[in-house]
Amino acid sequence: MDATKTPNHQANELYASLSPQLVALLRECESEELRKAGTALIRHGKDLDQLVIVCSGQVLISLPFGGDSVLLGNAGAGKVLGLRALVSGELPEIDAFCIRDCAVATISRSRFMELLNKHPEIYSAIAKVLSADLKLAEHHLKNVSRNQASRAPKNSC
């Protein structure tokens, strides 16, 4: 794939800590797609067969919980979605929808896993991305806890 041909060749959170050689290998596996606003990129509980890299646009990420959804935030260019589900083999826990038209790059599960097996050093970059996601989740939980505590009735005793 020609690096000057497409918009997906800006930095993303996975590629940021990889060698140029590994980035080139991953980019060769990418397929580009345009997704309209309202389109689901990832659905909670639905098998995920590809890694999704947001190249442009905005994505709303939420976590279905108890018949409702908890908003986790918006993501834009450079965000990598579906990494935990692909690596763990579990179903995704989140929903991710385009809230604006998006350009995305995808890598099939089979190609991504094949590259991981051949180049285990990619796991270090995966750990960084998942660690950053965990930090955001912890921050979100703290905010939710603070909001619930501030709404709790005060004990007058």
Secondary structure, 3 states (H helix, E strand, C coil): CCCCCCHHHCCCCCHHHCCHHHHHHHHHHCEEEEECCCCEEECCCCCCCEEEEEEECCEEEEEEECCEEEEEEEECCCCEECHHHHHHCCCCCCEEEECCCEEEEEEEHHHHHHHHHHCCCHHHHHHHHHHHHHHHHHHHHHHHHHHHHHHCCCCCC
